[in-house]
Amino acid sequence: MKARVYVMLKNGVLDPQGEAVRHALGSLGFDGVEGVRQGKIIELDLAEGSTEDTVTEMCEKLLANTVIESYRVELL
């Protein structure tokens, strides 16, 4: 079984990497970009019988900093 975890900074948390990308896009002539948020995708290969609850526990303990990041789990 596979799972995909999407991790993004919560709204209101400063995203310096996203701002750097927005600025770089503007420098390349892409003037219509008003904001960029950068996140990460983590793909997990799991043993059969693993549950979404297990992946959620992984996120809470390691994969996401829940103080400043939100996450979404997708089982594939």
N, CA, C, O and CB atoms as a CASP TS submission, in Angstrom:
PFRMAT TS
TARGET T0000
AUTHOR 0000-0000-0000
METHOD Language model
MODEL 1
PARENT N/A
ATOM      1  N   MET     1       0.848  -1.175   0.000  1.00  0.00           N
ATOM      2  CA  MET     1       0.000   0.000   0.000  1.00  0.00           C
ATOM      3  C   MET     1       0.896   1.241   0.000  1.00  0.00           C
ATOM      4  O   MET     1       1.994   1.232   0.556  1.00  0.00           O
ATOM      5  CB  MET     1      -0.966  -0.003   1.226  1.00  0.00           C
ATOM      6  N   LYS     2       0.415   2.277  -0.619  1.00  0.00           N
ATOM      7  CA  LYS     2       1.149   3.536  -0.649  1.00  0.00           C
ATOM      8  C   LYS     2       0.297   4.626  -0.020  1.00  0.00           C
ATOM      9  O   LYS     2      -0.932   4.580  -0.052  1.00  0.00           O
ATOM     10  CB  LYS     2       1.546   3.916  -2.097  1.00  0.00           C
ATOM     11  N   ALA     3       0.981   5.605   0.552  1.00  0.00           N
ATOM     12  CA  ALA     3       0.308   6.788   1.074  1.00  0.00           C
ATOM     13  C   ALA     3       1.099   8.005   0.626  1.00  0.00           C
ATOM     14  O   ALA     3       2.322   7.959   0.494  1.00  0.00           O
ATOM     15  CB  ALA     3       0.178   6.736   2.636  1.00  0.00           C
ATOM     16  N   ARG     4       0.389   9.076   0.398  1.00  0.00           N
ATOM     17  CA  ARG     4       1.019  10.342   0.039  1.00  0.00           C
ATOM     18  C   ARG     4       0.578  11.364   1.081  1.00  0.00           C
ATOM     19  O   ARG     4      -0.610  11.496   1.377  1.00  0.00           O
ATOM     20  CB  ARG     4       0.634  10.798  -1.429  1.00  0.00           C
ATOM     21  N   VAL     5       1.555  12.083   1.630  1.00  0.00           N
ATOM     22  CA  VAL     5       1.284  13.099   2.641  1.00  0.00           C
ATOM     23  C   VAL     5       1.671  14.458   2.059  1.00  0.00           C
ATOM     24  O   VAL     5       2.799  14.647   1.605  1.00  0.00           O
ATOM     25  CB  VAL     5       2.066  12.806   3.973  1.00  0.00           C
ATOM     26  N   TYR     6       0.734  15.397   2.075  1.00  0.00           N
ATOM     27  CA  TYR     6       0.971  16.760   1.615  1.00  0.00           C
ATOM     28  C   TYR     6       1.138  17.640   2.848  1.00  0.00           C
ATOM     29  O   TYR     6       0.251  17.692   3.701  1.00  0.00           O
ATOM     30  CB  TYR     6      -0.198  17.274   0.698  1.00  0.00           C
ATOM     31  N   VAL     7       2.274  18.334   2.944  1.00  0.00           N
ATOM     32  CA  VAL     7       2.562  19.189   4.092  1.00  0.00           C
ATOM     33  C   VAL     7       2.742  20.622   3.599  1.00  0.00           C
ATOM     34  O   VAL     7       3.526  20.873   2.684  1.00  0.00           O
ATOM     35  CB  VAL     7       3.833  18.697   4.860  1.00  0.00           C
ATOM     36  N   MET     8       2.020  21.553   4.204  1.00  0.00           N
ATOM     37  CA  MET     8       2.100  22.969   3.833  1.00  0.00           C
ATOM     38  C   MET     8       2.161  23.805   5.115  1.00  0.00           C
ATOM     39  O   MET     8       1.649  23.407   6.160  1.00  0.00           O
ATOM     40  CB  MET     8       0.873  23.395   2.942  1.00  0.00           C
ATOM     41  N   LEU     9       2.798  24.967   5.007  1.00  0.00           N
ATOM     42  CA  LEU     9       2.760  25.895   6.121  1.00  0.00           C
ATOM     43  C   LEU     9       1.325  26.381   6.315  1.00  0.00           C
ATOM     44  O   LEU     9       0.597  26.577   5.341  1.00  0.00           O
ATOM     45  CB  LEU     9       3.724  27.087   5.883  1.00  0.00           C
ATOM     46  N   LYS    10       0.925  26.571   7.546  1.00  0.00           N
ATOM     47  CA  LYS    10      -0.406  27.075   7.835  1.00  0.00           C
ATOM     48  C   LYS    10      -0.534  28.513   7.341  1.00  0.00           C
ATOM     49  O   LYS    10       0.451  29.244   7.240  1.00  0.00           O
ATOM     50  CB  LYS    10      -0.705  26.989   9.344  1.00  0.00           C
ATOM     51  N   ASN    11      -1.778  28.902   7.035  1.00  0.00           N
ATOM     52  CA  ASN    11      -2.028  30.289   6.642  1.00  0.00           C
ATOM     53  C   ASN    11      -1.571  31.218   7.760  1.00  0.00           C
ATOM     54  O   ASN    11      -1.791  30.943   8.940  1.00  0.00           O
ATOM     55  CB  ASN    11      -3.533  30.516   6.319  1.00  0.00           C
ATOM     56  N   GLY    12      -0.939  32.309   7.379  1.00  0.00           N
ATOM     57  CA  GLY    12      -0.451  33.271   8.357  1.00  0.00           C
ATOM     58  C   GLY    12       0.988  33.046   8.776  1.00  0.00           C
ATOM     59  O   GLY    12       1.587  33.915   9.408  1.00  0.00           O
ATOM     60  N   VAL    13       1.556  31.894   8.436  1.00  0.00           N
ATOM     61  CA  VAL    13       2.960  31.609   8.755  1.00  0.00           C
ATOM     62  C   VAL    13       3.810  32.104   7.583  1.00  0.00           C
ATOM     63  O   VAL    13       3.548  31.764   6.429  1.00  0.00           O
ATOM     64  CB  VAL    13       3.195  30.061   9.023  1.00  0.00           C
ATOM     65  N   LEU    14       4.815  32.899   7.883  1.00  0.00           N
ATOM     66  CA  LEU    14       5.703  33.428   6.863  1.00  0.00           C
ATOM     67  C   LEU    14       6.354  32.299   6.081  1.00  0.00           C
ATOM     68  O   LEU    14       6.840  31.331   6.666  1.00  0.00           O
ATOM     69  CB  LEU    14       6.767  34.323   7.492  1.00  0.00           C
ATOM     70  N   ASP    15       6.365  32.425   4.747  1.00  0.00           N
ATOM     71  CA  ASP    15       6.930  31.409   3.870  1.00  0.00           C
ATOM     72  C   ASP    15       8.064  32.036   3.056  1.00  0.00           C
ATOM     73  O   ASP    15       7.838  32.446   1.918  1.00  0.00           O
ATOM     74  CB  ASP    15       5.836  30.805   2.932  1.00  0.00           C
ATOM     75  N   PRO    16       9.280  32.121   3.610  1.00  0.00           N
ATOM     76  CA  PRO    16      10.378  32.768   2.896  1.00  0.00           C
ATOM     77  C   PRO    16      10.745  32.065   1.594  1.00  0.00           C
ATOM     78  O   PRO    16      11.129  32.733   0.633  1.00  0.00           O
ATOM     79  CB  PRO    16      11.588  32.836   3.782  1.00  0.00           C
ATOM     80  N   GLN    17      10.642  30.744   1.531  1.00  0.00           N
ATOM     81  CA  GLN    17      10.944  30.037   0.285  1.00  0.00           C
ATOM     82  C   GLN    17       9.913  30.383  -0.787  1.00  0.00           C
ATOM     83  O   GLN    17      10.266  30.610  -1.944  1.00  0.00           O
ATOM     84  CB  GLN    17      10.981  28.510   0.520  1.00  0.00           C
ATOM     85  N   GLY    18       8.666  30.421  -0.407  1.00  0.00           N
ATOM     86  CA  GLY    18       7.621  30.797  -1.350  1.00  0.00           C
ATOM     87  C   GLY    18       7.813  32.210  -1.858  1.00  0.00           C
ATOM     88  O   GLY    18       7.630  32.476  -3.046  1.00  0.00           O
ATOM     89  N   GLU    19       8.185  33.125  -0.962  1.00  0.00           N
ATOM     90  CA  GLU    19       8.425  34.513  -1.357  1.00  0.00           C
ATOM     91  C   GLU    19       9.618  34.607  -2.304  1.00  0.00           C
ATOM     92  O   GLU    19       9.586  35.395  -3.249  1.00  0.00           O
ATOM     93  CB  GLU    19       8.661  35.394  -0.119  1.00  0.00           C
ATOM     94  N   ALA    20      10.666  33.821  -2.073  1.00  0.00           N
ATOM     95  CA  ALA    20      11.828  33.809  -2.972  1.00  0.00           C
ATOM     96  C   ALA    20      11.431  33.313  -4.359  1.00  0.00           C
ATOM     97  O   ALA    20      11.895  33.850  -5.365  1.00  0.00           O
ATOM     98  CB  ALA    20      12.952  32.924  -2.394  1.00  0.00           C
ATOM     99  N   VAL    21      10.579  32.295  -4.420  1.00  0.00           N
ATOM    100  CA  VAL    21      10.108  31.790  -5.703  1.00  0.00           C
ATOM    101  C   VAL    21       9.265  32.855  -6.407  1.00  0.00           C
ATOM    102  O   VAL    21       9.431  33.077  -7.606  1.00  0.00           O
ATOM    103  CB  VAL    21       9.292  30.489  -5.512  1.00  0.00           C
ATOM    104  N   ARG    22       8.363  33.518  -5.675  1.00  0.00           N
ATOM    105  CA  ARG    22       7.536  34.574  -6.262  1.00  0.00           C
ATOM    106  C   ARG    22       8.410  35.673  -6.843  1.00  0.00           C
ATOM    107  O   ARG    22       8.170  36.138  -7.958  1.00  0.00           O
ATOM    108  CB  ARG    22       6.576  35.159  -5.213  1.00  0.00           C
ATOM    109  N   HIS    23       9.425  36.092  -6.089  1.00  0.00           N
ATOM    110  CA  HIS    23      10.335  37.145  -6.549  1.00  0.00           C
ATOM    111  C   HIS    23      11.098  36.685  -7.798  1.00  0.00           C
ATOM    112  O   HIS    23      11.237  37.449  -8.753  1.00  0.00           O
ATOM    113  CB  HIS    23      11.330  37.534  -5.423  1.00  0.00           C
ATOM    114  N   ALA    24      11.587  35.449  -7.796  1.00  0.00           N
ATOM    115  CA  ALA    24      12.328  34.929  -8.943  1.00  0.00           C
ATOM    116  C   ALA    24      11.439  34.851 -10.184  1.00  0.00           C
ATOM    117  O   ALA    24      11.886  35.163 -11.288  1.00  0.00           O
ATOM    118  CB  ALA    24      12.906  33.546  -8.622  1.00  0.00           C
ATOM    119  N   LEU    25      10.190  34.440 -10.008  1.00  0.00           N
ATOM    120  CA  LEU    25       9.274  34.396 -11.137  1.00  0.00           C
ATOM    121  C   LEU    25       9.056  35.789 -11.716  1.00  0.00           C
ATOM    122  O   LEU    25       9.010  35.962 -12.934  1.00  0.00           O
ATOM    123  CB  LEU    25       7.940  33.781 -10.717  1.00  0.00           C
ATOM    124  N   GLY    26       8.921  36.784 -10.834  1.00  0.00           N
ATOM    125  CA  GLY    26       8.789  38.166 -11.295  1.00  0.00           C
ATOM    126  C   GLY    26      10.011  38.618 -12.068  1.00  0.00           C
ATOM    127  O   GLY    26       9.890  39.305 -13.083  1.00  0.00           O
ATOM    128  N   SER    27      11.183  38.239 -11.598  1.00  0.00           N
ATOM    129  CA  SER    27      12.435  38.588 -12.288  1.00  0.00           C
ATOM    130  C   SER    27      12.527  37.946 -13.663  1.00  0.00           C
ATOM    131  O   SER    27      13.198  38.470 -14.551  1.00  0.00           O
ATOM    132  CB  SER    27      13.633  38.167 -11.450  1.00  0.00           C
ATOM    133  N   LEU    28      11.853  36.811 -13.841  1.00  0.00           N
ATOM    134  CA  LEU    28      11.853  36.123 -15.126  1.00  0.00           C
ATOM    135  C   LEU    28      10.738  36.609 -16.055  1.00  0.00           C
ATOM    136  O   LEU    28      10.561  36.089 -17.157  1.00  0.00           O
ATOM    137  CB  LEU    28      11.720  34.634 -14.907  1.00  0.00           C
ATOM    138  N   GLY    29       9.989  37.615 -15.590  1.00  0.00           N
ATOM    139  CA  GLY    29       8.954  38.189 -16.430  1.00  0.00           C
ATOM    140  C   GLY    29       7.550  37.673 -16.173  1.00  0.00           C
ATOM    141  O   GLY    29       6.618  38.036 -16.891  1.00  0.00           O
ATOM    142  N   PHE    30       7.384  36.840 -15.170  1.00  0.00           N
ATOM    143  CA  PHE    30       6.053  36.335 -14.822  1.00  0.00           C
ATOM    144  C   PHE    30       5.441  37.253 -13.768  1.00  0.00           C
ATOM    145  O   PHE    30       5.448  36.948 -12.575  1.00  0.00           O
ATOM    146  CB  PHE    30       6.124  34.858 -14.303  1.00  0.00           C
ATOM    147  N   ASP    31       4.909  38.391 -14.239  1.00  0.00           N
ATOM    148  CA  ASP    31       4.455  39.436 -13.323  1.00  0.00           C
ATOM    149  C   ASP    31       3.107  39.158 -12.669  1.00  0.00           C
ATOM    150  O   ASP    31       2.760  39.829 -11.697  1.00  0.00           O
ATOM    151  CB  ASP    31       4.380  40.728 -14.052  1.00  0.00           C
ATOM    152  N   GLY    32       2.343  38.205 -13.158  1.00  0.00           N
ATOM    153  CA  GLY    32       1.007  37.959 -12.630  1.00  0.00           C
ATOM    154  C   GLY    32       0.958  37.118 -11.372  1.00  0.00           C
ATOM    155  O   GLY    32      -0.132  36.848 -10.868  1.00  0.00           O
ATOM    156  N   VAL    33       2.092  36.694 -10.845  1.00  0.00           N
ATOM    157  CA  VAL    33       2.105  35.837  -9.654  1.00  0.00           C
ATOM    158  C   VAL    33       2.084  36.720  -8.408  1.00  0.00           C
ATOM    159  O   VAL    33       3.040  37.445  -8.135  1.00  0.00           O
ATOM    160  CB  VAL    33       3.360  34.897  -9.647  1.00  0.00           C
ATOM    161  N   GLU    34       0.996  36.654  -7.663  1.00  0.00           N
ATOM    162  CA  GLU    34       0.834  37.500  -6.485  1.00  0.00           C
ATOM    163  C   GLU    34       1.258  36.818  -5.191  1.00  0.00           C
ATOM    164  O   GLU    34       1.503  37.489  -4.188  1.00  0.00           O
ATOM    165  CB  GLU    34      -0.592  37.937  -6.372  1.00  0.00           C
ATOM    166  N   GLY    35       1.345  35.505  -5.204  1.00  0.00           N
ATOM    167  CA  GLY    35       1.755  34.791  -4.003  1.00  0.00           C
ATOM    168  C   GLY    35       2.145  33.361  -4.322  1.00  0.00           C
ATOM    169  O   GLY    35       1.611  32.754  -5.250  1.00  0.00           O
ATOM    170  N   VAL    36       3.077  32.829  -3.549  1.00  0.00           N
ATOM    171  CA  VAL    36       3.516  31.446  -3.703  1.00  0.00           C
ATOM    172  C   VAL    36       3.648  30.845  -2.307  1.00  0.00           C
ATOM    173  O   VAL    36       4.234  31.454  -1.412  1.00  0.00           O
ATOM    174  CB  VAL    36       4.873  31.355  -4.499  1.00  0.00           C
ATOM    175  N   ARG    37       3.103  29.652  -2.131  1.00  0.00           N
ATOM    176  CA  ARG    37       3.287  28.879  -0.903  1.00  0.00           C
ATOM    177  C   ARG    37       4.001  27.603  -1.319  1.00  0.00           C
ATOM    178  O   ARG    37       3.577  26.930  -2.258  1.00  0.00           O
ATOM    179  CB  ARG    37       1.905  28.573  -0.165  1.00  0.00           C
ATOM    180  N   GLN    38       5.060  27.275  -0.641  1.00  0.00           N
ATOM    181  CA  GLN    38       5.827  26.078  -0.977  1.00  0.00           C
ATOM    182  C   GLN    38       5.615  25.037   0.111  1.00  0.00           C
ATOM    183  O   GLN    38       5.595  25.364   1.298  1.00  0.00           O
ATOM    184  CB  GLN    38       7.341  26.405  -1.144  1.00  0.00           C
ATOM    185  N   GLY    39       5.459  23.793  -0.295  1.00  0.00           N
ATOM    186  CA  GLY    39       5.273  22.706   0.654  1.00  0.00           C
ATOM    187  C   GLY    39       6.091  21.498   0.254  1.00  0.00           C
ATOM    188  O   GLY    39       7.054  21.600  -0.506  1.00  0.00           O
ATOM    189  N   LYS    40       5.691  20.358   0.776  1.00  0.00           N
ATOM    190  CA  LYS    40       6.402  19.132   0.431  1.00  0.00           C
ATOM    191  C   LYS    40       5.404  17.983   0.311  1.00  0.00           C
ATOM    192  O   LYS    40       4.338  17.995   0.926  1.00  0.00           O
ATOM    193  CB  LYS    40       7.490  18.806   1.487  1.00  0.00           C
ATOM    194  N   ILE    41       5.775  17.002  -0.489  1.00  0.00           N
ATOM    195  CA  ILE    41       4.995  15.783  -0.647  1.00  0.00           C
ATOM    196  C   ILE    41       5.885  14.625  -0.209  1.00  0.00           C
ATOM    197  O   ILE    41       7.031  14.506  -0.643  1.00  0.00           O
ATOM    198  CB  ILE    41       4.489  15.600  -2.131  1.00  0.00           C
ATOM    199  N   ILE    42       5.346  13.785   0.644  1.00  0.00           N
ATOM    200  CA  ILE    42       6.080  12.622   1.141  1.00  0.00           C
ATOM    201  C   ILE    42       5.302  11.382   0.713  1.00  0.00           C
ATOM    202  O   ILE    42       4.123  11.245   1.039  1.00  0.00           O
ATOM    203  CB  ILE    42       6.268  12.673   2.711  1.00  0.00           C
ATOM    204  N   GLU    43       5.959  10.477  -0.019  1.00  0.00           N
ATOM    205  CA  GLU    43       5.330   9.227  -0.419  1.00  0.00           C
ATOM    206  C   GLU    43       5.881   8.091   0.439  1.00  0.00           C
ATOM    207  O   GLU    43       7.091   7.954   0.619  1.00  0.00           O
ATOM    208  CB  GLU    43       5.565   8.944  -1.929  1.00  0.00           C
ATOM    209  N   LEU    44       4.977   7.297   0.954  1.00  0.00           N
ATOM    210  CA  LEU    44       5.341   6.187   1.835  1.00  0.00           C
ATOM    211  C   LEU    44       4.909   4.869   1.210  1.00  0.00           C
ATOM    212  O   LEU    44       3.783   4.754   0.726  1.00  0.00           O
ATOM    213  CB  LEU    44       4.699   6.359   3.233  1.00  0.00           C
ATOM    214  N   ASP    45       5.786   3.877   1.215  1.00  0.00           N
ATOM    215  CA  ASP    45       5.436   2.505   0.870  1.00  0.00           C
ATOM    216  C   ASP    45       5.195   1.785   2.183  1.00  0.00           C
ATOM    217  O   ASP    45       6.104   1.653   3.003  1.00  0.00           O
ATOM    218  CB  ASP    45       6.562   1.799   0.010  1.00  0.00           C
ATOM    219  N   LEU    46       3.979   1.323   2.382  1.00  0.00           N
ATOM    220  CA  LEU    46       3.582   0.752   3.663  1.00  0.00           C
ATOM    221  C   LEU    46       3.251  -0.729   3.529  1.00  0.00           C
ATOM    222  O   LEU    46       2.854  -1.197   2.462  1.00  0.00           O
ATOM    223  CB  LEU    46       2.386   1.506   4.231  1.00  0.00           C
ATOM    224  N   ALA    47       3.417  -1.447   4.612  1.00  0.00           N
ATOM    225  CA  ALA    47       3.039  -2.859   4.653  1.00  0.00           C
ATOM    226  C   ALA    47       1.522  -2.973   4.569  1.00  0.00           C
ATOM    227  O   ALA    47       0.793  -2.089   5.018  1.00  0.00           O
ATOM    228  CB  ALA    47       3.573  -3.545   5.944  1.00  0.00           C
ATOM    229  N   GLU    48       1.061  -4.077   3.986  1.00  0.00           N
ATOM    230  CA  GLU    48      -0.379  -4.333   3.933  1.00  0.00           C
ATOM    231  C   GLU    48      -0.937  -4.308   5.352  1.00  0.00           C
ATOM    232  O   GLU    48      -0.298  -4.773   6.296  1.00  0.00           O
ATOM    233  CB  GLU    48      -0.683  -5.701   3.239  1.00  0.00           C
ATOM    234  N   GLY    49      -2.113  -3.769   5.481  1.00  0.00           N
ATOM    235  CA  GLY    49      -2.742  -3.689   6.786  1.00  0.00           C
ATOM    236  C   GLY    49      -2.491  -2.372   7.494  1.00  0.00           C
ATOM    237  O   GLY    49      -3.114  -2.096   8.519  1.00  0.00           O
ATOM    238  N   SER    50      -1.587  -1.553   6.967  1.00  0.00           N
ATOM    239  CA  SER    50      -1.364  -0.231   7.551  1.00  0.00           C
ATOM    240  C   SER    50      -2.626   0.604   7.345  1.00  0.00           C
ATOM    241  O   SER    50      -3.348   0.427   6.364  1.00  0.00           O
ATOM    242  CB  SER    50      -0.112   0.471   6.913  1.00  0.00           C
ATOM    243  N   THR    51      -2.874   1.499   8.267  1.00  0.00           N
ATOM    244  CA  THR    51      -4.107   2.285   8.201  1.00  0.00           C
ATOM    245  C   THR    51      -3.789   3.776   8.092  1.00  0.00           C
ATOM    246  O   THR    51      -2.664   4.215   8.327  1.00  0.00           O
ATOM    247  CB  THR    51      -4.986   2.017   9.439  1.00  0.00           C
ATOM    248  N   GLU    52      -4.811   4.526   7.731  1.00  0.00           N
ATOM    249  CA  GLU    52      -4.670   5.978   7.681  1.00  0.00           C
ATOM    250  C   GLU    52      -4.336   6.526   9.070  1.00  0.00           C
ATOM    251  O   GLU    52      -3.614   7.516   9.188  1.00  0.00           O
ATOM    252  CB  GLU    52      -5.962   6.630   7.140  1.00  0.00           C
ATOM    253  N   ASP    53      -4.855   5.888  10.115  1.00  0.00           N
ATOM    254  CA  ASP    53      -4.537   6.311  11.484  1.00  0.00           C
ATOM    255  C   ASP    53      -3.043   6.196  11.761  1.00  0.00           C
ATOM    256  O   ASP    53      -2.472   7.044  12.447  1.00  0.00           O
ATOM    257  CB  ASP    53      -5.326   5.473  12.501  1.00  0.00           C
ATOM    258  N   THR    54      -2.405   5.151  11.233  1.00  0.00           N
ATOM    259  CA  THR    54      -0.961   4.979  11.409  1.00  0.00           C
ATOM    260  C   THR    54      -0.206   6.110  10.730  1.00  0.00           C
ATOM    261  O   THR    54       0.734   6.666  11.298  1.00  0.00           O
ATOM    262  CB  THR    54      -0.500   3.621  10.847  1.00  0.00           C
ATOM    263  N   VAL    55      -0.619   6.451   9.509  1.00  0.00           N
ATOM    264  CA  VAL    55       0.041   7.540   8.778  1.00  0.00           C
ATOM    265  C   VAL    55      -0.185   8.864   9.495  1.00  0.00           C
ATOM    266  O   VAL    55       0.724   9.690   9.578  1.00  0.00           O
ATOM    267  CB  VAL    55      -0.481   7.622   7.321  1.00  0.00           C
ATOM    268  N   THR    56      -1.381   9.068  10.010  1.00  0.00           N
ATOM    269  CA  THR    56      -1.667  10.286  10.774  1.00  0.00           C
ATOM    270  C   THR    56      -0.754  10.388  11.982  1.00  0.00           C
ATOM    271  O   THR    56      -0.250  11.468  12.289  1.00  0.00           O
ATOM    272  CB  THR    56      -3.134  10.315  11.220  1.00  0.00           C
ATOM    273  N   GLU    57      -0.539   9.281  12.666  1.00  0.00           N
ATOM    274  CA  GLU    57       0.360   9.270  13.821  1.00  0.00           C
ATOM    275  C   GLU    57       1.788   9.611  13.396  1.00  0.00           C
ATOM    276  O   GLU    57       2.495  10.326  14.107  1.00  0.00           O
ATOM    277  CB  GLU    57       0.325   7.895  14.518  1.00  0.00           C
ATOM    278  N   MET    58       2.215   9.098  12.231  1.00  0.00           N
ATOM    279  CA  MET    58       3.546   9.440  11.700  1.00  0.00           C
ATOM    280  C   MET    58       3.657  10.949  11.471  1.00  0.00           C
ATOM    281  O   MET    58       4.674  11.565  11.791  1.00  0.00           O
ATOM    282  CB  MET    58       3.820   8.675  10.373  1.00  0.00           C
ATOM    283  N   CYS    59       2.605  11.527  10.917  1.00  0.00           N
ATOM    284  CA  CYS    59       2.603  12.974  10.658  1.00  0.00           C
ATOM    285  C   CYS    59       2.699  13.761  11.954  1.00  0.00           C
ATOM    286  O   CYS    59       3.471  14.714  12.061  1.00  0.00           O
ATOM    287  CB  CYS    59       1.337  13.382   9.892  1.00  0.00           C
ATOM    288  N   GLU    60       1.916  13.358  12.924  1.00  0.00           N
ATOM    289  CA  GLU    60       1.886  14.074  14.209  1.00  0.00           C
ATOM    290  C   GLU    60       3.222  13.983  14.946  1.00  0.00           C
ATOM    291  O   GLU    60       3.612  14.920  15.642  1.00  0.00           O
ATOM    292  CB  GLU    60       0.771  13.516  15.095  1.00  0.00           C
ATOM    293  N   LYS    61       3.922  12.859  14.795  1.00  0.00           N
ATOM    294  CA  LYS    61       5.158  12.650  15.540  1.00  0.00           C
ATOM    295  C   LYS    61       6.417  13.078  14.791  1.00  0.00           C
ATOM    296  O   LYS    61       7.415  13.417  15.427  1.00  0.00           O
ATOM    297  CB  LYS    61       5.274  11.214  15.906  1.00  0.00           C
ATOM    298  N   LEU    62       6.397  13.072  13.433  1.00  0.00           N
ATOM    299  CA  LEU    62       7.635  13.323  12.705  1.00  0.00           C
ATOM    300  C   LEU    62       7.478  14.110  11.406  1.00  0.00           C
ATOM    301  O   LEU    62       8.226  15.059  11.168  1.00  0.00           O
ATOM    302  CB  LEU    62       8.278  12.036  12.403  1.00  0.00           C
ATOM    303  N   LEU    63       6.530  13.736  10.576  1.00  0.00           N
ATOM    304  CA  LEU    63       6.507  14.240   9.210  1.00  0.00           C
ATOM    305  C   LEU    63       6.079  15.701   9.089  1.00  0.00           C
ATOM    306  O   LEU    63       6.455  16.371   8.126  1.00  0.00           O
ATOM    307  CB  LEU    63       5.598  13.397   8.393  1.00  0.00           C
ATOM    308  N   ALA    64       5.305  16.204  10.039  1.00  0.00           N
ATOM    309  CA  ALA    64       4.846  17.593   9.991  1.00  0.00           C
ATOM    310  C   ALA    64       5.073  18.247  11.344  1.00  0.00           C
ATOM    311  O   ALA    64       4.886  17.630  12.392  1.00  0.00           O
ATOM    312  CB  ALA    64       3.351  17.672   9.592  1.00  0.00           C
ATOM    313  N   ASN    65       5.479  19.506  11.298  1.00  0.00           N
ATOM    314  CA  ASN    65       5.562  20.305  12.515  1.00  0.00           C
ATOM    315  C   ASN    65       4.188  20.941  12.693  1.00  0.00           C
ATOM    316  O   ASN    65       3.904  21.987  12.110  1.00  0.00           O
ATOM    317  CB  ASN    65       6.719  21.399  12.439  1.00  0.00           C
ATOM    318  N   THR    66       3.343  20.313  13.491  1.00  0.00           N
ATOM    319  CA  THR    66       1.933  20.701  13.559  1.00  0.00           C
ATOM    320  C   THR    66       1.705  22.074  14.180  1.00  0.00           C
ATOM    321  O   THR    66       0.585  22.583  14.146  1.00  0.00           O
ATOM    322  CB  THR    66       1.169  19.678  14.337  1.00  0.00           C
ATOM    323  N   VAL    67       2.729  22.673  14.738  1.00  0.00           N
ATOM    324  CA  VAL    67       2.597  24.038  15.250  1.00  0.00           C
ATOM    325  C   VAL    67       2.465  25.014  14.087  1.00  0.00           C
ATOM    326  O   VAL    67       1.677  25.957  14.154  1.00  0.00           O
ATOM    327  CB  VAL    67       3.811  24.414  16.141  1.00  0.00           C
ATOM    328  N   ILE    68       3.238  24.793  13.015  1.00  0.00           N
ATOM    329  CA  ILE    68       3.249  25.743  11.901  1.00  0.00           C
ATOM    330  C   ILE    68       2.825  25.125  10.569  1.00  0.00           C
ATOM    331  O   ILE    68       2.672  25.845   9.583  1.00  0.00           O
ATOM    332  CB  ILE    68       4.623  26.334  11.757  1.00  0.00           C
ATOM    333  N   GLU    69       2.633  23.797  10.522  1.00  0.00           N
ATOM    334  CA  GLU    69       2.290  23.134   9.268  1.00  0.00           C
ATOM    335  C   GLU    69       0.983  22.371   9.397  1.00  0.00           C
ATOM    336  O   GLU    69       0.637  21.866  10.465  1.00  0.00           O
ATOM    337  CB  GLU    69       3.410  22.189   8.838  1.00  0.00           C
ATOM    338  N   SER    70       0.268  22.300   8.283  1.00  0.00           N
ATOM    339  CA  SER    70      -0.882  21.435   8.187  1.00  0.00           C
ATOM    340  C   SER    70      -0.518  20.301   7.231  1.00  0.00           C
ATOM    341  O   SER    70       0.437  20.415   6.463  1.00  0.00           O
ATOM    342  CB  SER    70      -2.151  22.218   7.705  1.00  0.00           C
ATOM    343  N   TYR    71      -1.271  19.221   7.280  1.00  0.00           N
ATOM    344  CA  TYR    71      -0.984  18.097   6.402  1.00  0.00           C
ATOM    345  C   TYR    71      -2.282  17.436   5.976  1.00  0.00           C
ATOM    346  O   TYR    71      -3.324  17.585   6.614  1.00  0.00           O
ATOM    347  CB  TYR    71      -0.059  17.081   7.093  1.00  0.00           C
ATOM    348  N   ARG    72      -2.183  16.696   4.871  1.00  0.00           N
ATOM    349  CA  ARG    72      -3.316  15.917   4.358  1.00  0.00           C
ATOM    350  C   ARG    72      -2.778  14.569   3.920  1.00  0.00           C
ATOM    351  O   ARG    72      -1.749  14.496   3.248  1.00  0.00           O
ATOM    352  CB  ARG    72      -4.047  16.653   3.170  1.00  0.00           C
ATOM    353  N   VAL    73      -3.464  13.508   4.295  1.00  0.00           N
ATOM    354  CA  VAL    73      -3.043  12.146   3.969  1.00  0.00           C
ATOM    355  C   VAL    73      -3.928  11.616   2.853  1.00  0.00           C
ATOM    356  O   VAL    73      -5.147  11.782   2.879  1.00  0.00           O
ATOM    357  CB  VAL    73      -3.111  11.217   5.219  1.00  0.00           C
ATOM    358  N   GLU    74      -3.301  10.976   1.873  1.00  0.00           N
ATOM    359  CA  GLU    74      -4.015  10.345   0.770  1.00  0.00           C
ATOM    360  C   GLU    74      -3.507   8.913   0.643  1.00  0.00           C
ATOM    361  O   GLU    74      -2.317   8.692   0.418  1.00  0.00           O
ATOM    362  CB  GLU    74      -3.822  11.140  -0.570  1.00  0.00           C
ATOM    363  N   LEU    75      -4.403   7.946   0.785  1.00  0.00           N
ATOM    364  CA  LEU    75      -4.031   6.551   0.598  1.00  0.00           C
ATOM    365  C   LEU    75      -4.197   6.205  -0.877  1.00  0.00           C
ATOM    366  O   LEU    75      -5.220   6.521  -1.484  1.00  0.00           O
ATOM    367  CB  LEU    75      -4.890   5.608   1.500  1.00  0.00           C
ATOM    368  N   LEU    76      -3.187   5.555  -1.447  1.00  0.00           N
ATOM    369  CA  LEU    76      -3.209   5.248  -2.887  1.00  0.00           C
ATOM    370  C   LEU    76      -3.449   3.777  -3.120  1.00  0.00           C
ATOM    371  O   LEU    76      -3.499   3.334  -4.268  1.00  0.00           O
ATOM    372  CB  LEU    76      -1.898   5.670  -3.553  1.00  0.00           C
TER
END
